[in-house]
Amino acid sequence: MRECQIDRCRQLILSISLVGILLTGTLVGLSSALPMFFSAREHVENAALDSLETRAEAINNLLDGYQDIARQFTSRTEIRRKLEAYQAGDLSFDTLVAYTRPRLKDPMSKLPELLFMRRTGQDMDAIVSLGHNPGVDLEHVQDTGVNILPTPAAEGFVIRAVGAITDDSGRRIGLDVLLFSAERLRELLLSGRGFSDQARLMLVQLSADGRVLASLGDDGAVVHLLSPHQDALAGLQPRTLIHTQDKASRFLLTPLRVGNWTLVAQLPRSDLYAKANRQLLLTSGVILAMMLLGLALTHYTLSPLIARITQQAQRLEESAAELRLSANVFEHAQEAIIVTDGGLRIQRSNRASSDILGYSPVSLLNTGLDRLFDQAAHQSDQVELILHTLNRDDAWQGEIAYRHADGHIIPTLQTVSVVRDDGGRVSHLIHIFNDITNAKENERRMQRLASQDSLTGLPNRAAQNRHIERQLQLAAQQQQHCALLFIDLDNFKPVNDTYGHAAGDQLLKAVARRLQHAIRAEDSVGRIGGDEFLVLTGMLERPEEADIIAAKLIEHLLEPFHINEHSIHIGASIGIAHFPDDATDAQTLTCLADQAMYAAKKQGRNRFVRAAHMLVSQ
C-alpha cells in the first residue's frame, strides 16, 4: 500500500515537474521568438519600402529631367524672339518655320529617347513637328508639366513633357510638346538592388476612387489582384503595404509626383518574409530541442523519490545550460543588442554592439546609454520623447546617432522594447540596432546627384532656386540687401557651330570654373540651363557693389579661353536685380534680372544693366 502511495507521489511530482518545464519552455520560447520574429518582419518590410521609395525617387528624377529638357527647348532666346515677331505680325509663317525647324532639329538629334516634338503658337496652331508621333492625341494639350501616356499600340507608353514659351512680360506665346520613349522608365522597373529576383515592379495609374486606369510593366495579373483593394487605393499614402486576398503576395506602393501614377512592387509573401521565417524556424527548433531535452532529463532524474536533492541539482544544471545557450544566442546575434534598466543604464551588451560602437562589454557596463549618443546632434529632447513613447506604447523605433570610441559618428536604426515586472513597472529596456552608415551615404549621394548640374558640377536650376529662396528669407530677417545677377554668354552659339558641341561643353565647364574663381566667398553661382548662369551675391552695404561684381565677371569672361588648341573669345551680358528694392521673392527677382540681361544684349552686349534703371554701365 505504501509503495502504491509512493509510486503515485513519484508520478505526481514527475508530472508536475514535466508540466512546469513544458509551460516554462513555451513561455520563454514565445517571449524570445515572437518579438524577434515580428521585429525581423518589420525590418524587412521597412527595408523593402525604403528600396521602393529610392526607386520612386529615381523615376521622379528621370521625369523631372525630361521636364527640364522641355524647359531648355522653350528657353532658347533666338527662336523665341522669332516667335514673338511672328505673333506681332512682323514675320511670316514660312520664314518662322524655316528658321525654327533646323534649330530644333539639331538638339533633338542628340536625344535618342526623344521620339517627337511639336512647337505651337499662341493659338495652338502647329508651327514645327519633328520625329514620329506614335499616335498620342496632342490637339488639346494646354497645361505644362510631365506625364506618362498610353499609346494606341498594345502595351505602349510614352512620356510627354510640355513647356510653355513666354515673352519678356511672362505672357504665354506658345507651347513645346515633347514625347519621349519609355524605355529608360522600363529599365528602372527591372528588379535589381533592394529587391529579389522574384519581385515585380510596375507603374499603375489610379483614379480618384482607387480604380486602376492603366499599368506599365504589368501583364494584367496585378490589376486583377489590386481590384479588391479599391478603398485602400482611393486614399493611398506613401509607404503603403497591402496584403492580397489570396495571402500569396504583398504589394508595396508609393505615389509618384507625376499625375496620379503610383510605383507598385509585388513580392511573394514567402520571399518577403523568408529571412524572418528562417529565424523563427531556427529559434523554435532550438527551443523545442531544449524543451524535449529538459523533459527527458527531468523524467530520469526525478524518478527515484529518494534522489530529490540530486534531482534538484540536475535541474539547476539543466537551467544553467539553457541560460548558457540563451546567452550564446544573445552574444552571436548579427544585430547589436543592449539591455538597460529603465534609466538607460547598461546592464548587458553583445558582441555586435561592441563591434559597432568600438567599446568593450566591460567598459559599457553600468554606463548610461544616452552618454554614447552624439551630443553634437542635441538628442536630449529625443531621449525624453523616446522614454515618453516607451512608457505609453512599450515600443519605439527610429534613428539614433552614436559616437564611436574613436570619435566618428555612427547613424543607426534602433528598436527599443520594454520589459515590465509583475507590478507593471519598467524593469528593462531592450535596444536592438544596426549601423546604417552605408544607407545614409547612398541617400546623400542621390541627393547630390539630384541637385548638381551634370556638365559643370555647379548647382542646377532647382538647387540654385532653393538656395536663393533661403538666402532671401535670411536677408529679409536681417534687413540686409543683396543682388541677383542673370548671366547669358555672348557669342556662345558660334562656338558650337564652328568647333562642335563637345567644344561648347568644354567651354561651359571652363566658364563655370572661372565664375567660381571670380565671385566672392559669400556669393554663389549656379547653371540654370544652356549658357545661362545665376549669381546671388552675399549681403551688400551699397547697391553699387553689385555693379563692381558684374564688371569683374565680364572682365574675367572677356579673357580668351583655350579649348582644344583654339583661342576662343566670348563675353557676357548681365542683368542685375536688387533685393528688396526691385523685388522680394525669388521668381520676380529672377524675371527682372532676365529682362535686364536682354536689355544689356540690345545695348551692345558685354555689359550689365540694372533692372531698376535699365542704365548701361561699363
Secondary structure, DSSP 4 states (H G I P E B T S, - for coil): -HHHHHHHHHHHHHHHHHHHHHHHHHHHHHHHHHHHHHHHHHHHHHHHHHHHHHHHHHHHHHHHHHHHHHHHHHT-HHHHHHHHHHHTTSS-HHHHHHHHHHHHHHHHHT-TTEEEEEEE-TT--EEEEEE---S---TT--S-EEEEEE-SSTT-EEEEEEEEEE-TTS-EEEEEEEEEESHHHHHHTS--TTS-TT-EEEEEEE-TTS-EEEEES--SHHHHHHGGGHHHHHT--SSEEEE-TTSSEEEEEEE-SSTTEEEEEEEEHHHHTHHHHHHHHHHHHHHHHHHHHHHHHHHHHHSSGGGHHHHHHHHHHHHHHHHHHHHHHHHT-SSEEEEE-TT-BEEEE-HHHHHHH---HHHHTT-BGGGGB-GGG--HHHHHHHHHHHHHHSEEEEEEEEE-TTS-EEEEEEEEEEEE-TTS-EEEEEEEEEE-HHHHHHHHHHHHHHHB-TTT-SB-HHHHHHHHHHHHHHHHHHT-BEEEEEEEEES-HHHHHHH-HHHHHHHHHHHHHHHHHHS-TT-EEEEEETTEEEEE---BSSTHHHHHHHHHHHHHHHS-EEETTEEE--EEEEEEEEETTT-SSHHHHHHHHHHHHHHHHHTTSSSEEETTT--EE-
